[in-house]
């Protein structure tokens, strides 16, 4: 029997209209996923981890230095439950594969006054996984909008497939920035209320804006892929990740984070 934490999370099934919209647009505004209690617990635990491990905003630092805290599920019990058993796992099972693993759980924190941006990219450039059907999920811990550095997205851009770009393991390790020529006339803001979530295809073009407000913008970023997905940029090595649904042929996946 699958674990459900209905005091923390809001579960719902994707409709056929939802699935059709996702296939056409390359993203879906899923809606509310955290209860008031779940949102407060997640904020409290994430900020305790952030304040312990991160420093104040450094304008000379990189976007990753200032905005990211990886493996947040190791530091927060409620994030761990959400990542492994939350409502977006159900959505990923329908949009990715019945055999499913989680491959990323990161806190994205764009503090008030942080005008650094993340440029246009596909998530599958920075972590190219094969098969090409992984999804990225953004769960808002604050209201996320244009003023506080929210996400911009180009609907339907996933249909072009993987952008041709040579991005290898050494470049990923060095955090090389990818620059893509994008027609921004089609961009739309991905606005979220605190406790809501949206997810998008690994080929969907998106970027992060600048936070010109006096409000913080905190997001939980999680990513899901087929259980047997491999790293195309890294000689097709198996991508480790927690098995959250179904089966895998790889012991590395079956055993990964099984203890938590």
N, C-alpha and C positions, 0 to 999 in steps of 0.2 A: 504494500500500500504506500502510495507516495505521500511524503510529508507535506502538510499544508499549515500555514501559520496565519490564520484568518484574523487574528488580533493585530497582526503587523501589516499584512499585505491584502490588496484588493485583487481577487482573481476574476477573470472573465474569459470566455472562449472567443477566439477570432471567428467572425462570420465570413461567409463567402464574399460579401462585399468588401470586408477588410482585406481579405487575401487578394481579391482582384485589384484593389487600390494599391496594395503593396507591390504587386507585380507590374503595374502600369507606372507608378510614380517612383518606385525604388525606395520608398520610406513609408512609415505609417505612424501617425500620432495615436498612440495606443490609449492614452488617457490615464486616469488615476490608478496608481499601483501601490501606494503606501497609505495606510490609515494614518490618522493624526498621531496615534501612539507610535506607529512604525517610523514615521517621519522624524519625530522627536528623538527616538532612540538612535536612529541612524545619524542624525546630526550630532548628537552628543558623543557618540562613539567615534565618528569620523573626525570631529574636531579635537577630541582628546589625542588621537593618533597624530593628527596634523601638527598640533601645538608641541608635541613631544619630539617630532622628527624634522619639521621644517623651520626655516628661519623667516624673518620678515622679507617683504618684497625687495628684491635687489634689481634695480634698473639695468645693471650691467650683466645680469645673469641671462641665461637662455629662457625661452618659453617653458621648456621642460623643467628647468631648475625652479622656476617660480610657481608653476601651476600643477605639477603632477606628484602624486604619491601612489606608487604602485603596490600591488598585492595587498590592497586595503582589507581584503577578506581575511588575511592573517591577523589583523589588528582589531577587527570588529565582528562580534558574534552575529549581529543582525544583518550586516552585509553578507556574511558567509551564508546565512539562511536564505537571503534573497538571491544571491548568486547561484546557489545550488538547487533551490526549491521554490523560488518565487514565481510570480505569474509570467514573467518574460521567458522562463524556461519552457512553459507551455507553448508560447508563441513561437519560440525558436524551433521546437519540435515540429511545428506545422510548416514553417517557412524554410528550414534548413534540412533537417533529417530526423528520423526517429532514433537514430544512433547519434548522440550529441555530446559534445564536451564544452566546458567553459575554458576559454584561453586567456582572458584578460579581466582583471577587476582593478580599476584605478580610480582614485579620487582626483577630479579636475577642479581646481580652486582658482578662479580668477578674482583676485581681490579688488576692492574698490580702488580706482585709479590706475589699475594695471592696463596700460594701453598696448601691450604686446598682442600680436595676433598669431593665429595659426593659419598658414596659407592654404589655398585650395589644394585638396588632395583626396585620394581614395584611401581608405584604411588598408586596402589590400596592396597598396604600394609599400607601406611601411612594415607590413607583415604579410607578405603574399602567401596565401594558403590555397592549396588545391585539394578538393574541388572548390570552385569559385562561387560559393553560396553562403559564406559566413555572414553574420549580421552583427552590427554594432548597436548597442542600446545605451541611451542617455536617460538617466533618471535624475530629475531635478530635485535638489535639496533646498533651493531657493527659487523664487520666480526667475525665469531666464528669458530675457527679451533683448531687443536691439540695444537699449541703453547700457545694459550691464554686461555686454560682450557675448550675447547669445550666438547660437549657431545659425549660419546661412547655408542653404542647400539648393541644389539645382535639380528639380523634379525630372525624372526620366533619364538622367545622365548615366544611370547604371547600364542602359541599353548599349552603350558604346563598348562595354567590356573593359578588360584591363588596359589601362593606359600604357603605351609602350614606353617603358623606362627601365634601364638597366640598374637595378638596385640590389646589390649583393650583401652577403652577411657582414663583410667588413664595413661597408657604408652604413648599414643599419647600426652596427656597434658604435660607429663614430657619430651617429645621429645626423647624418647628412640631410639637409633640407631639400625637398623636391619642389621644383617650380614647374607649374603647368599653366599653359595658356588656356584661359577659360572665358567663354562668352557670358559675362555677368548679367546680361539683360534678362535672363530667365531666373535669376536667383530669388529665393523667398526666405523670409526669416522663419526659423523653427522655434516658435514661442511655446514655453512650457510653464505651467504653474507648479509651485512646490508640491511634490508628491506625485507628479505626472511623469510619464515616460514616452519616448519615441524611439523607434529603431529603424535602421536603414541598411540597405544592401552594401556589401563590401566594395562595390564599384561606384556607389553614389558619390558624386563630388560634393564636398562641403568644406566650410572653413569656420574659424572662430573669429568673432569681432573684437573690438576694443571696449573695455569697460570704462566709460566716461561718467559713470554715475557715482553715487556715494553708497551703493549697495554691493555686497559681495555676490558672486555667482558660483555656487557649488553644485557640481554634477557628479554622479556616480557613473562611470563608463565601464560597461561590461561587454564582452564579445563572446559569441558562440559559433562553433564550427562543427562540421561533420566529425564524428568520433575518430575516423581514420585519416583526417586531413593531414597533409604534409606541408613542409615549408619549401615552396618552390624556389625561393631565393637562396636556399641553403642546401643544395644538392638533394632536395626531396627528403630531408630528414623528417622523421615523425615529429609533429608539433605536440609537446606535452600539454596536458590539460586535464582537468577533473572530469571524469565520465559522469554525466548527470542524467542521461537517458540511454536506454538500449544497450548495445554491445559494441565491442571493438576487437579487432584481431591483434592489437598491440598490447603487450604486457605493460609497456611504459605508460600507456594511458590508463589501463585498468588499475595500476598501482599508484598513479599520481595523486597525491594529496588524499589518498584513501583514509589516512589516519585522522583527517579533520572532516 
